[in-house]
Amino acid sequence: MTLEGLAKPTSRVLDVGARDAGVADAFARVGAHHYLGLVLASDQDVLDRVPDHLQGRFHPMISPDQIFRNDTDLLVLRAPAIRAVWAIRDLTHTHHIVLERASATAWLQIHGALAISRLTGRIDHLGTTTCGPQRFEVFKTSSLKRPRPRPRHYLSETVGVSGLIRRLEQDGLDYVVLRWFDDLPHLDSGEDLDILVADRDLTRLHEILAEEPGTIPVDVYSESGLEGADFLGMAYYPPHLAAQMLARAEEHRSGARVPSPEDHLHSLAYHAVYHKGAASGLASDLVEPEKRPDHDYAQVLTRVAHSLGRSWPTSLEGVDEELTAQGWRPPLDTLRRLTDANAWVQHRFFPQNDEAPPELPEPTIFFIRERALSALGREETVRVIESLEFEILLVRELSGQAGSRTTELVRGGNWGRGPFPVSGGDPVMVVVAAHYGPRPPNRELLARYPRLTNGDVLHAKVLMRELVESRFGTEHAFNPVHSSDDEFETWEYLKTSLPDEVEAIRGAVRSRRDDYRTTVPVLAVLSRGRRAKVEVVEGSDGHPVVRKTFAPHGQRHMAREVETMRALASRVSAVPELLRTGPNWFETEFFTNDLAGLPDRPSGRLVPLSVARSMVEVLRQVHAQGFDLIDAKPQNFLLAPGGQLRLVDFEFSHRYPGEAPPLDEIYSFTGPPKDFDGDLPYGELSYESRWEPFTGLSRQSLLYDPVWRQHLHRSIFRAVRLSGALASFARSCLRQGRGRFSSGRAHAGAAYRQWARQRARFSP
């Protein structure tokens, strides 16, 4: 392996344990001049022997952590630093690792440590190379997973803080050093430099920091929280406050741009309260403060406030109130996102009692982004939301102050591309909708979206994303929509984007809740669907009856159901008697159901054959009257005491205008034709998905086979299903085994990593 093949002119070389200029000169001869040598304390005389052409390229090593915390392309490790190779997983930031083979013992240590990594395919041995009399082993880490872009960067000691300030000034970058700048350009050991930069200058700042290898930590945040310059996926400060800080920045005696005194006070207080919380050490009635914070925030805030002739509180609650008075408290949307890292914010703003089940209907707000509106259009975008039975309450395009305000304050001010190839752009349209049957998220969804109360909200977003991907392909996909997670967030978003509409929407939701509320005693809730809820209530005579209440967008379904029941009740014995109707509800007789518990999805249980045959007879009677229920399926049949079937749910019934098709071709079995323009239930409508899993019979067999043949087919169906269930069980066991193995491997890896980091430590 030659140095020419290893290094490029742009390659950054970090030499840990440098003892002379040999490595630096060797790389310089192949055009790689971006070199930094860290010298151990035992070799400090090296600093006195640095050639003139390498002045500033050698610096004392402060901590072994510099091996793991740096920005470089090529990491050279010499004894005793080569022991860091035991913690190879913590060196994924660099592309190549070059290890000095100073002795046979060193060679054994190198290959012993790397054997584990090579077994898991985490590193490749490229061979050996020489720099003068010294011999090195070369390894490539390109197979390792690279970390996502991050705010943390490392400035080169060769450039230094003074050099960085000069470069930023020369290039005319719009930035501020946020805090701890009193002694600049001096930076205490272990301290980092926090920089806020205008979005337009972020790329240039990254380029400047990436020119040389370095170990001085620098955290870079952009004005609106662009990817890799964000905090928990959002802007570090609300964008309008960040813009204010940049616009009012002043020049420090070091030449650095720093916040104005007032912005310094407020931004430091913001950082202490909302970013750090208890870790700031500030007193609190809600959480136990950190006893040893990284800075004395109370003392510093008091000093900065005193310089402005102001007094300042020293508790988290007091500082929050003061920031609120000054317009520096972040919006609740941002505060909610901060709860993941700040327990004080959770206790202060979001007590646990806000997790009560949503009242119906539940309002939701969708923010349609610029690229989505341009690509899909207003009507198609709204139609996707309506497809999941959301009732649209308001559609309003955002412009002017409303658009700017929403962009700045919603979603943490971050409207970047996120995990998508392209950004969806800023929010340009608001859709407010009500949902009458929130689907509780499953455990996996709640783990990802802990505040989500309705899975259909996420479903609508996924449908829109899939539509975008189908139109533009995965390489041009973007996130088209953002939404609230629950009602609390809905109102906060609405107050931010369209404050003049809040009362009208509140009134509309309140009115719908009043209309949808059941005013008689409810004995049991049977279902809460997207269009209607079904309850057992106390009837007018004191006996239980079934009441079905419809949402406003389900009124035509109610009309169809009532009409069908009235037409069929006297002709089809399975149709229950209609007792009473109201403006948005009707009542039928109540009876217990011996088929209760029939699952919505296929399981090992089949409907008894006699019951399945009776279902067919009921459908024959309905068919004889010229009706097709379209949504007929085994779950819509109830088995009353005495064995009599009852048929429910006629929301999608259809009356053939002419002669009905043969029974085996009714829409309930085959699904309606493509040119059917009536309402359709959600989901797959084929016989194979709705009937066969519960009857164990094909359509022809169910309708026409004799009993003995049906029993035979069901036996075969059960055997096939059992074999499939056994295979599924085996796969499940295998997945669980893999999961346990992965978990065990992760624990073992964590234990190894901790051991390796300890083994890698040495005194520099």
Buried (B, 14 or more C-beta within 10 A) or exposed (E): BEBEEBBBEEBBBBBBBBBBBBBBBBBBEBEBBBBBBBBBEEBEEBEEEBEEEBEEBBBBBBBBBBBBBBBBBBBBBBBBBBBBBBBBBBBBBBBBBBBBBBEEEBBEBBBEBBEBBBEEEBBBBBEEBBBEEBBBBBBBBEEBEEEEEEBEBBBBBBBBBBBBBBBBBEEEBBBBBBBBBEEBBEBEEEBBBBBBBBBEBBEBBBEBBBBBBBBBBBBBBBBBBBBBBBBBBBBBBBBBBBBBBBEEBEEBEBEBBBBBBBBBBBBBBBBBBBBBBBBBBBBBEBBEBBEEBEBEBBEBBBEBBEEEEEEBBBBBBBBBEBBEEEEBBBBBBBBBBBBEBBBBBBBBBBEEEEEEEBEBBBBBBBBBBBBBBEBBEEEEBBEBBBEBBBBBBBBEEBEEEBBBBBBBBBBBBBBBBBEBEBBBBBBBBBBBBBBBBBBEBEEEBBEEBEBBBBBBBBBBBEBBBEBBBEEBEEEBBBBBBBBBBBBBBBBBBBBBBBEEBBEEBEEBBEEBBEBBEEEBEEEEEBEBBBBBBBBBBBBEEEEBBBBBBBBBBBEEBBEBBBEBBEBBBEEBBBBBEBBEEEEBBBBBBBBEBBBEEBEEEEEEEBBEBEBBBBBBEBBEBBBEBBBBBBBBBBBBBBBBEEEEBBBBBBBBBBEBEEEBBEBEEBBBBBBBEEEEEEBBBEEEBEBEBBBBBBBBBBBEBBBEBEEEEBBEBBEEBBEEBEEEBEEEEEEEEEEEEEEEEEEEEEEEBEEBBEEBBEBBBBEB
